[in-house]
């Protein structure tokens, strides 16, 4: 009887701690306020601002935090977009919440860039162009 009780307790503990997650790679992610199609068509030049990351968690009904976490990560450096982005989302069920409620954490990491206004139609800043020749 004691073995069954320990097994049930172990199962409940593992279920409470278990979750699922996804990890992905993206080439370009813009702020939610930027229209990416116009930027890509115009071929605006940009400068790299460095590596940034952001993380947003929500509890209760699962929410899609991707746009918020990208905006938060870019706000620290004043960037317009992220390149070479790694994103991960993890969802955690909680035993004491209603069936459809869970915690969710979304994280992004990438290189922040700032588009250069009134620039040539090259996507390479001049500082990077000189390294090519």
CNS distance restraints for C-alpha pairs under 8 A (distance, minus, plus):
assign (resid   1 and name CA) (resid   5 and name CA) 6.43 0.50 0.50
assign (resid   2 and name CA) (resid   6 and name CA) 6.21 0.50 0.50
assign (resid   3 and name CA) (resid   7 and name CA) 6.06 0.50 0.50
assign (resid   4 and name CA) (resid   8 and name CA) 6.12 0.50 0.50
assign (resid   5 and name CA) (resid   9 and name CA) 6.11 0.50 0.50
assign (resid   6 and name CA) (resid  10 and name CA) 6.02 0.50 0.50
assign (resid   7 and name CA) (resid  11 and name CA) 6.12 0.50 0.50
assign (resid   8 and name CA) (resid  12 and name CA) 6.19 0.50 0.50
assign (resid   9 and name CA) (resid  13 and name CA) 6.13 0.50 0.50
assign (resid  10 and name CA) (resid  14 and name CA) 6.13 0.50 0.50
assign (resid  11 and name CA) (resid  15 and name CA) 6.06 0.50 0.50
assign (resid  12 and name CA) (resid  16 and name CA) 6.13 0.50 0.50
assign (resid  13 and name CA) (resid  17 and name CA) 6.36 0.50 0.50
assign (resid  14 and name CA) (resid  18 and name CA) 5.86 0.50 0.50
assign (resid  15 and name CA) (resid  93 and name CA) 7.99 0.50 0.50
assign (resid  16 and name CA) (resid  92 and name CA) 7.97 0.50 0.50
assign (resid  16 and name CA) (resid  93 and name CA) 6.44 0.50 0.50
assign (resid  16 and name CA) (resid  94 and name CA) 5.69 0.50 0.50
assign (resid  16 and name CA) (resid  95 and name CA) 5.86 0.50 0.50
assign (resid  17 and name CA) (resid  92 and name CA) 7.21 0.50 0.50
assign (resid  17 and name CA) (resid  93 and name CA) 7.64 0.50 0.50
assign (resid  17 and name CA) (resid  94 and name CA) 7.95 0.50 0.50
assign (resid  18 and name CA) (resid  92 and name CA) 6.51 0.50 0.50
assign (resid  18 and name CA) (resid  93 and name CA) 7.21 0.50 0.50
assign (resid  19 and name CA) (resid  90 and name CA) 6.85 0.50 0.50
assign (resid  19 and name CA) (resid  91 and name CA) 5.42 0.50 0.50
assign (resid  19 and name CA) (resid  92 and name CA) 4.40 0.50 0.50
assign (resid  19 and name CA) (resid  93 and name CA) 6.31 0.50 0.50
assign (resid  20 and name CA) (resid  90 and name CA) 5.66 0.50 0.50
assign (resid  20 and name CA) (resid  91 and name CA) 5.44 0.50 0.50
assign (resid  20 and name CA) (resid  92 and name CA) 6.82 0.50 0.50
assign (resid  21 and name CA) (resid  88 and name CA) 6.98 0.50 0.50
assign (resid  21 and name CA) (resid  89 and name CA) 5.39 0.50 0.50
assign (resid  21 and name CA) (resid  90 and name CA) 4.06 0.50 0.50
assign (resid  21 and name CA) (resid  91 and name CA) 6.18 0.50 0.50
assign (resid  22 and name CA) (resid  88 and name CA) 5.43 0.50 0.50
assign (resid  22 and name CA) (resid  89 and name CA) 5.34 0.50 0.50
assign (resid  22 and name CA) (resid  90 and name CA) 6.54 0.50 0.50
assign (resid  23 and name CA) (resid  86 and name CA) 7.26 0.50 0.50
assign (resid  23 and name CA) (resid  87 and name CA) 5.65 0.50 0.50
assign (resid  23 and name CA) (resid  88 and name CA) 4.24 0.50 0.50
assign (resid  23 and name CA) (resid  89 and name CA) 6.66 0.50 0.50
assign (resid  24 and name CA) (resid  86 and name CA) 5.80 0.50 0.50
assign (resid  24 and name CA) (resid  87 and name CA) 5.30 0.50 0.50
assign (resid  24 and name CA) (resid  88 and name CA) 6.36 0.50 0.50
assign (resid  25 and name CA) (resid  84 and name CA) 7.22 0.50 0.50
assign (resid  25 and name CA) (resid  85 and name CA) 5.67 0.50 0.50
assign (resid  25 and name CA) (resid  86 and name CA) 4.67 0.50 0.50
assign (resid  25 and name CA) (resid  87 and name CA) 6.34 0.50 0.50
assign (resid  26 and name CA) (resid  83 and name CA) 7.47 0.50 0.50
assign (resid  26 and name CA) (resid  84 and name CA) 6.08 0.50 0.50
assign (resid  26 and name CA) (resid  85 and name CA) 4.96 0.50 0.50
assign (resid  26 and name CA) (resid  86 and name CA) 6.39 0.50 0.50
assign (resid  26 and name CA) (resid  87 and name CA) 7.75 0.50 0.50
assign (resid  27 and name CA) (resid  83 and name CA) 5.38 0.50 0.50
assign (resid  27 and name CA) (resid  84 and name CA) 4.88 0.50 0.50
assign (resid  27 and name CA) (resid  85 and name CA) 6.07 0.50 0.50
assign (resid  28 and name CA) (resid  81 and name CA) 6.98 0.50 0.50
assign (resid  28 and name CA) (resid  82 and name CA) 5.70 0.50 0.50
assign (resid  28 and name CA) (resid  83 and name CA) 4.54 0.50 0.50
assign (resid  28 and name CA) (resid  84 and name CA) 6.57 0.50 0.50
assign (resid  28 and name CA) (resid  85 and name CA) 6.93 0.50 0.50
assign (resid  29 and name CA) (resid  70 and name CA) 7.84 0.50 0.50
assign (resid  29 and name CA) (resid  81 and name CA) 5.53 0.50 0.50
assign (resid  29 and name CA) (resid  82 and name CA) 5.11 0.50 0.50
assign (resid  29 and name CA) (resid  83 and name CA) 6.46 0.50 0.50
assign (resid  29 and name CA) (resid  85 and name CA) 7.43 0.50 0.50
assign (resid  30 and name CA) (resid  34 and name CA) 6.23 0.50 0.50
assign (resid  30 and name CA) (resid  35 and name CA) 7.82 0.50 0.50
assign (resid  30 and name CA) (resid  36 and name CA) 6.39 0.50 0.50
assign (resid  30 and name CA) (resid  70 and name CA) 7.76 0.50 0.50
assign (resid  30 and name CA) (resid  80 and name CA) 6.11 0.50 0.50
assign (resid  30 and name CA) (resid  81 and name CA) 4.01 0.50 0.50
assign (resid  30 and name CA) (resid  82 and name CA) 6.22 0.50 0.50
assign (resid  31 and name CA) (resid  67 and name CA) 7.28 0.50 0.50
assign (resid  31 and name CA) (resid  70 and name CA) 6.50 0.50 0.50
assign (resid  31 and name CA) (resid  71 and name CA) 5.55 0.50 0.50
assign (resid  31 and name CA) (resid  74 and name CA) 7.57 0.50 0.50
assign (resid  31 and name CA) (resid  80 and name CA) 5.90 0.50 0.50
assign (resid  31 and name CA) (resid  81 and name CA) 5.76 0.50 0.50
assign (resid  32 and name CA) (resid  67 and name CA) 6.07 0.50 0.50
assign (resid  32 and name CA) (resid  71 and name CA) 6.89 0.50 0.50
assign (resid  34 and name CA) (resid  80 and name CA) 7.39 0.50 0.50
assign (resid  35 and name CA) (resid  39 and name CA) 6.82 0.50 0.50
assign (resid  36 and name CA) (resid  40 and name CA) 6.21 0.50 0.50
assign (resid  37 and name CA) (resid  41 and name CA) 6.16 0.50 0.50
assign (resid  38 and name CA) (resid  42 and name CA) 6.04 0.50 0.50
assign (resid  39 and name CA) (resid  43 and name CA) 6.17 0.50 0.50
assign (resid  39 and name CA) (resid  44 and name CA) 6.18 0.50 0.50
assign (resid  40 and name CA) (resid  44 and name CA) 7.21 0.50 0.50
assign (resid  42 and name CA) (resid 121 and name CA) 6.51 0.50 0.50
assign (resid  43 and name CA) (resid 121 and name CA) 5.00 0.50 0.50
assign (resid  43 and name CA) (resid 122 and name CA) 5.81 0.50 0.50
assign (resid  43 and name CA) (resid 123 and name CA) 5.52 0.50 0.50
assign (resid  44 and name CA) (resid 115 and name CA) 6.37 0.50 0.50
assign (resid  44 and name CA) (resid 116 and name CA) 6.70 0.50 0.50
assign (resid  44 and name CA) (resid 117 and name CA) 7.61 0.50 0.50
assign (resid  44 and name CA) (resid 119 and name CA) 6.56 0.50 0.50
assign (resid  44 and name CA) (resid 120 and name CA) 7.05 0.50 0.50
assign (resid  44 and name CA) (resid 121 and name CA) 5.44 0.50 0.50
assign (resid  44 and name CA) (resid 122 and name CA) 6.17 0.50 0.50
assign (resid  44 and name CA) (resid 123 and name CA) 5.49 0.50 0.50
assign (resid  45 and name CA) (resid 115 and name CA) 5.88 0.50 0.50
assign (resid  45 and name CA) (resid 116 and name CA) 5.53 0.50 0.50
assign (resid  45 and name CA) (resid 119 and name CA) 6.21 0.50 0.50
assign (resid  45 and name CA) (resid 120 and name CA) 6.87 0.50 0.50
assign (resid  45 and name CA) (resid 121 and name CA) 6.60 0.50 0.50
assign (resid  45 and name CA) (resid 122 and name CA) 5.42 0.50 0.50
assign (resid  45 and name CA) (resid 123 and name CA) 4.13 0.50 0.50
assign (resid  45 and name CA) (resid 124 and name CA) 5.46 0.50 0.50
assign (resid  45 and name CA) (resid 125 and name CA) 5.61 0.50 0.50
assign (resid  46 and name CA) (resid 113 and name CA) 6.22 0.50 0.50
assign (resid  46 and name CA) (resid 114 and name CA) 5.38 0.50 0.50
assign (resid  46 and name CA) (resid 115 and name CA) 4.19 0.50 0.50
assign (resid  46 and name CA) (resid 116 and name CA) 5.19 0.50 0.50
assign (resid  46 and name CA) (resid 123 and name CA) 6.39 0.50 0.50
assign (resid  46 and name CA) (resid 124 and name CA) 6.62 0.50 0.50
assign (resid  46 and name CA) (resid 125 and name CA) 5.86 0.50 0.50
assign (resid  47 and name CA) (resid 113 and name CA) 5.54 0.50 0.50
assign (resid  47 and name CA) (resid 114 and name CA) 5.49 0.50 0.50
assign (resid  47 and name CA) (resid 115 and name CA) 6.60 0.50 0.50
assign (resid  47 and name CA) (resid 116 and name CA) 7.14 0.50 0.50
assign (resid  47 and name CA) (resid 125 and name CA) 6.12 0.50 0.50
assign (resid  48 and name CA) (resid 111 and name CA) 6.86 0.50 0.50
assign (resid  48 and name CA) (resid 112 and name CA) 6.01 0.50 0.50
assign (resid  48 and name CA) (resid 113 and name CA) 4.44 0.50 0.50
assign (resid  48 and name CA) (resid 114 and name CA) 6.56 0.50 0.50
assign (resid  49 and name CA) (resid  77 and name CA) 7.10 0.50 0.50
assign (resid  49 and name CA) (resid  79 and name CA) 7.20 0.50 0.50
assign (resid  49 and name CA) (resid 111 and name CA) 6.99 0.50 0.50
assign (resid  49 and name CA) (resid 112 and name CA) 5.24 0.50 0.50
assign (resid  49 and name CA) (resid 113 and name CA) 5.37 0.50 0.50
assign (resid  49 and name CA) (resid 114 and name CA) 7.00 0.50 0.50
assign (resid  50 and name CA) (resid 111 and name CA) 5.30 0.50 0.50
assign (resid  50 and name CA) (resid 112 and name CA) 5.64 0.50 0.50
assign (resid  50 and name CA) (resid 113 and name CA) 7.57 0.50 0.50
assign (resid  51 and name CA) (resid 109 and name CA) 7.26 0.50 0.50
assign (resid  51 and name CA) (resid 110 and name CA) 5.58 0.50 0.50
assign (resid  51 and name CA) (resid 111 and name CA) 4.41 0.50 0.50
assign (resid  51 and name CA) (resid 112 and name CA) 6.13 0.50 0.50
assign (resid  52 and name CA) (resid  73 and name CA) 6.13 0.50 0.50
assign (resid  52 and name CA) (resid  74 and name CA) 7.38 0.50 0.50
assign (resid  52 and name CA) (resid 109 and name CA) 5.80 0.50 0.50
assign (resid  52 and name CA) (resid 110 and name CA) 5.73 0.50 0.50
assign (resid  52 and name CA) (resid 111 and name CA) 6.10 0.50 0.50
assign (resid  52 and name CA) (resid 112 and name CA) 6.33 0.50 0.50
assign (resid  53 and name CA) (resid  73 and name CA) 5.44 0.50 0.50
assign (resid  53 and name CA) (resid 107 and name CA) 7.23 0.50 0.50
assign (resid  53 and name CA) (resid 108 and name CA) 5.46 0.50 0.50
assign (resid  53 and name CA) (resid 109 and name CA) 4.18 0.50 0.50
assign (resid  53 and name CA) (resid 110 and name CA) 6.48 0.50 0.50
assign (resid  54 and name CA) (resid  69 and name CA) 5.58 0.50 0.50
assign (resid  54 and name CA) (resid  70 and name CA) 6.88 0.50 0.50
assign (resid  54 and name CA) (resid  72 and name CA) 6.38 0.50 0.50
assign (resid  54 and name CA) (resid  73 and name CA) 4.65 0.50 0.50
assign (resid  54 and name CA) (resid 107 and name CA) 5.65 0.50 0.50
assign (resid  54 and name CA) (resid 108 and name CA) 5.51 0.50 0.50
assign (resid  54 and name CA) (resid 109 and name CA) 6.67 0.50 0.50
assign (resid  55 and name CA) (resid  69 and name CA) 5.77 0.50 0.50
assign (resid  55 and name CA) (resid  73 and name CA) 7.94 0.50 0.50
assign (resid  55 and name CA) (resid 105 and name CA) 6.93 0.50 0.50
assign (resid  55 and name CA) (resid 106 and name CA) 5.65 0.50 0.50
assign (resid  55 and name CA) (resid 107 and name CA) 4.32 0.50 0.50
assign (resid  55 and name CA) (resid 108 and name CA) 6.63 0.50 0.50
assign (resid  56 and name CA) (resid  65 and name CA) 6.60 0.50 0.50
assign (resid  56 and name CA) (resid  68 and name CA) 7.47 0.50 0.50
assign (resid  56 and name CA) (resid  69 and name CA) 5.67 0.50 0.50
assign (resid  56 and name CA) (resid 105 and name CA) 5.66 0.50 0.50
assign (resid  56 and name CA) (resid 106 and name CA) 5.50 0.50 0.50
assign (resid  56 and name CA) (resid 107 and name CA) 6.64 0.50 0.50
assign (resid  57 and name CA) (resid  65 and name CA) 7.64 0.50 0.50
assign (resid  57 and name CA) (resid 103 and name CA) 7.15 0.50 0.50
assign (resid  57 and name CA) (resid 104 and name CA) 5.50 0.50 0.50
assign (resid  57 and name CA) (resid 105 and name CA) 4.09 0.50 0.50
assign (resid  57 and name CA) (resid 106 and name CA) 6.36 0.50 0.50
assign (resid  58 and name CA) (resid  62 and name CA) 7.15 0.50 0.50
assign (resid  58 and name CA) (resid  63 and name CA) 6.98 0.50 0.50
assign (resid  58 and name CA) (resid  65 and name CA) 7.98 0.50 0.50
assign (resid  58 and name CA) (resid 103 and name CA) 5.75 0.50 0.50
assign (resid  58 and name CA) (resid 104 and name CA) 5.38 0.50 0.50
assign (resid  58 and name CA) (resid 105 and name CA) 6.49 0.50 0.50
assign (resid  59 and name CA) (resid 101 and name CA) 7.53 0.50 0.50
assign (resid  59 and name CA) (resid 102 and name CA) 5.98 0.50 0.50
assign (resid  59 and name CA) (resid 103 and name CA) 4.26 0.50 0.50
assign (resid  59 and name CA) (resid 104 and name CA) 6.36 0.50 0.50
assign (resid  60 and name CA) (resid  97 and name CA) 7.91 0.50 0.50
assign (resid  60 and name CA) (resid 101 and name CA) 4.80 0.50 0.50
assign (resid  60 and name CA) (resid 102 and name CA) 5.37 0.50 0.50
assign (resid  60 and name CA) (resid 103 and name CA) 6.14 0.50 0.50
assign (resid  61 and name CA) (resid 100 and name CA) 6.69 0.50 0.50
assign (resid  61 and name CA) (resid 101 and name CA) 4.75 0.50 0.50
assign (resid  61 and name CA) (resid 102 and name CA) 6.24 0.50 0.50
assign (resid  61 and name CA) (resid 103 and name CA) 7.71 0.50 0.50
assign (resid  62 and name CA) (resid 101 and name CA) 6.62 0.50 0.50
assign (resid  62 and name CA) (resid 102 and name CA) 6.19 0.50 0.50
assign (resid  62 and name CA) (resid 103 and name CA) 6.62 0.50 0.50
assign (resid  62 and name CA) (resid 104 and name CA) 6.16 0.50 0.50
assign (resid  63 and name CA) (resid 104 and name CA) 7.26 0.50 0.50
assign (resid  65 and name CA) (resid  69 and name CA) 6.10 0.50 0.50
assign (resid  65 and name CA) (resid 105 and name CA) 7.80 0.50 0.50
assign (resid  65 and name CA) (resid 106 and name CA) 6.20 0.50 0.50
assign (resid  66 and name CA) (resid  70 and name CA) 6.24 0.50 0.50
assign (resid  66 and name CA) (resid 106 and name CA) 6.50 0.50 0.50
assign (resid  66 and name CA) (resid 107 and name CA) 7.94 0.50 0.50
assign (resid  67 and name CA) (resid  71 and name CA) 6.16 0.50 0.50
assign (resid  68 and name CA) (resid  72 and name CA) 6.06 0.50 0.50
assign (resid  69 and name CA) (resid  73 and name CA) 6.08 0.50 0.50
assign (resid  69 and name CA) (resid 106 and name CA) 7.07 0.50 0.50
assign (resid  69 and name CA) (resid 107 and name CA) 6.84 0.50 0.50
assign (resid  69 and name CA) (resid 108 and name CA) 6.92 0.50 0.50
assign (resid  70 and name CA) (resid  74 and name CA) 6.22 0.50 0.50
assign (resid  70 and name CA) (resid  82 and name CA) 7.99 0.50 0.50
assign (resid  70 and name CA) (resid 108 and name CA) 6.80 0.50 0.50
assign (resid  71 and name CA) (resid  75 and name CA) 6.02 0.50 0.50
assign (resid  72 and name CA) (resid  76 and name CA) 6.99 0.50 0.50
assign (resid  73 and name CA) (resid  77 and name CA) 7.82 0.50 0.50
assign (resid  73 and name CA) (resid 108 and name CA) 7.83 0.50 0.50
assign (resid  74 and name CA) (resid  78 and name CA) 5.75 0.50 0.50
assign (resid  74 and name CA) (resid  79 and name CA) 4.96 0.50 0.50
assign (resid  74 and name CA) (resid  80 and name CA) 6.81 0.50 0.50
assign (resid  74 and name CA) (resid  81 and name CA) 7.09 0.50 0.50
assign (resid  74 and name CA) (resid  82 and name CA) 7.73 0.50 0.50
assign (resid  74 and name CA) (resid 112 and name CA) 6.62 0.50 0.50
assign (resid  75 and name CA) (resid  79 and name CA) 6.69 0.50 0.50
assign (resid  77 and name CA) (resid 112 and name CA) 7.64 0.50 0.50
assign (resid  78 and name CA) (resid 114 and name CA) 7.51 0.50 0.50
assign (resid  79 and name CA) (resid 112 and name CA) 5.64 0.50 0.50
assign (resid  79 and name CA) (resid 113 and name CA) 5.33 0.50 0.50
assign (resid  79 and name CA) (resid 114 and name CA) 4.83 0.50 0.50
assign (resid  80 and name CA) (resid 112 and name CA) 7.32 0.50 0.50
assign (resid  80 and name CA) (resid 113 and name CA) 5.99 0.50 0.50
assign (resid  80 and name CA) (resid 114 and name CA) 5.05 0.50 0.50
assign (resid  80 and name CA) (resid 115 and name CA) 6.52 0.50 0.50
assign (resid  81 and name CA) (resid 112 and name CA) 5.85 0.50 0.50
assign (resid  81 and name CA) (resid 113 and name CA) 5.46 0.50 0.50
assign (resid  81 and name CA) (resid 114 and name CA) 6.81 0.50 0.50
assign (resid  82 and name CA) (resid 110 and name CA) 5.69 0.50 0.50
assign (resid  82 and name CA) (resid 111 and name CA) 5.34 0.50 0.50
assign (resid  82 and name CA) (resid 112 and name CA) 4.57 0.50 0.50
assign (resid  82 and name CA) (resid 113 and name CA) 6.01 0.50 0.50
assign (resid  83 and name CA) (resid 110 and name CA) 5.84 0.50 0.50
assign (resid  83 and name CA) (resid 111 and name CA) 5.29 0.50 0.50
assign (resid  83 and name CA) (resid 112 and name CA) 6.58 0.50 0.50
assign (resid  83 and name CA) (resid 113 and name CA) 7.29 0.50 0.50
assign (resid  84 and name CA) (resid 110 and name CA) 5.47 0.50 0.50
assign (resid  84 and name CA) (resid 111 and name CA) 6.41 0.50 0.50
assign (resid  85 and name CA) (resid 108 and name CA) 6.73 0.50 0.50
assign (resid  85 and name CA) (resid 109 and name CA) 5.61 0.50 0.50
assign (resid  85 and name CA) (resid 110 and name CA) 4.36 0.50 0.50
assign (resid  85 and name CA) (resid 111 and name CA) 7.17 0.50 0.50
assign (resid  86 and name CA) (resid 108 and name CA) 5.70 0.50 0.50
assign (resid  86 and name CA) (resid 109 and name CA) 5.30 0.50 0.50
assign (resid  86 and name CA) (resid 110 and name CA) 6.35 0.50 0.50
assign (resid  87 and name CA) (resid 106 and name CA) 7.35 0.50 0.50
assign (resid  87 and name CA) (resid 107 and name CA) 5.64 0.50 0.50
assign (resid  87 and name CA) (resid 108 and name CA) 4.39 0.50 0.50
assign (resid  87 and name CA) (resid 109 and name CA) 6.50 0.50 0.50
assign (resid  88 and name CA) (resid 106 and name CA) 5.76 0.50 0.50
assign (resid  88 and name CA) (resid 107 and name CA) 5.30 0.50 0.50
assign (resid  88 and name CA) (resid 108 and name CA) 6.58 0.50 0.50
assign (resid  89 and name CA) (resid 104 and name CA) 7.05 0.50 0.50
assign (resid  89 and name CA) (resid 105 and name CA) 5.64 0.50 0.50
assign (resid  89 and name CA) (resid 106 and name CA) 4.33 0.50 0.50
assign (resid  89 and name CA) (resid 107 and name CA) 6.40 0.50 0.50
assign (resid  90 and name CA) (resid 104 and name CA) 5.68 0.50 0.50
assign (resid  90 and name CA) (resid 105 and name CA) 5.34 0.50 0.50
assign (resid  90 and name CA) (resid 106 and name CA) 6.54 0.50 0.50
assign (resid  91 and name CA) (resid 102 and name CA) 6.73 0.50 0.50
assign (resid  91 and name CA) (resid 103 and name CA) 5.62 0.50 0.50
assign (resid  91 and name CA) (resid 104 and name CA) 4.35 0.50 0.50
assign (resid  91 and name CA) (resid 105 and name CA) 6.51 0.50 0.50
assign (resid  92 and name CA) (resid 102 and name CA) 5.54 0.50 0.50
assign (resid  92 and name CA) (resid 103 and name CA) 4.98 0.50 0.50
assign (resid  92 and name CA) (resid 104 and name CA) 6.22 0.50 0.50
assign (resid  93 and name CA) (resid 101 and name CA) 6.94 0.50 0.50
assign (resid  93 and name CA) (resid 102 and name CA) 4.46 0.50 0.50
assign (resid  93 and name CA) (resid 103 and name CA) 6.35 0.50 0.50
assign (resid  94 and name CA) (resid 101 and name CA) 7.35 0.50 0.50
assign (resid  94 and name CA) (resid 102 and name CA) 5.75 0.50 0.50
assign (resid  94 and name CA) (resid 103 and name CA) 7.48 0.50 0.50
assign (resid  97 and name CA) (resid 101 and name CA) 5.96 0.50 0.50
assign (resid  97 and name CA) (resid 102 and name CA) 7.34 0.50 0.50
assign (resid 124 and name CA) (resid 128 and name CA) 6.15 0.50 0.50
assign (resid 124 and name CA) (resid 129 and name CA) 6.22 0.50 0.50
assign (resid 125 and name CA) (resid 129 and name CA) 6.28 0.50 0.50
assign (resid 126 and name CA) (resid 130 and name CA) 6.32 0.50 0.50
assign (resid 127 and name CA) (resid 131 and name CA) 7.15 0.50 0.50
assign (resid 128 and name CA) (resid 132 and name CA) 7.03 0.50 0.50
assign (resid 129 and name CA) (resid 133 and name CA) 7.23 0.50 0.50
